[in-house]
Amino acid sequence: MLIDFKDEDFENKIKNEKVSVILYSAIWCNPCKIYKPVLSKLSDSEEFKDKANFYYGDIENAAINAASSAGIMSIPTTVIYKLGQEVDRMTGYPGEAHAKEFLSKNI
């Protein structure tokens, strides 16, 4: 399940969580619309569900400041944080297999 991300969650949650995954996205973005259910499915899988918290941040709404601070230039962009420090990012819609590989490598 993807948790709706708001700017204040970075200080309140992301900096305190062992591993966080944020999908920076926007409602109007077609690749984002395809990717969101794929990432949600992976977040609920046995492989990842208890290893990280997964968030969905709309860059034009609730996550505008966090996206700017993270230097998000294109969407969708998936960023993995450990205790608030970025460890890796992936831009674009990668498909399920590549997304799973990306998560496995970093979580």
PyMOL commands that set and color helices and strands:
alter all, ss='L'
color gray80, all
select helices_A, chain A and resi 8-12+14-16+30-44+64-69+96-106
alter helices_A, ss='H'
color red, helices_A
select strands_A, chain A and resi 3-4+20-25+53-58+77-82+85-91
alter strands_A, ss='S'
color yellow, strands_A
deselect
rebuild
show_as cartoon
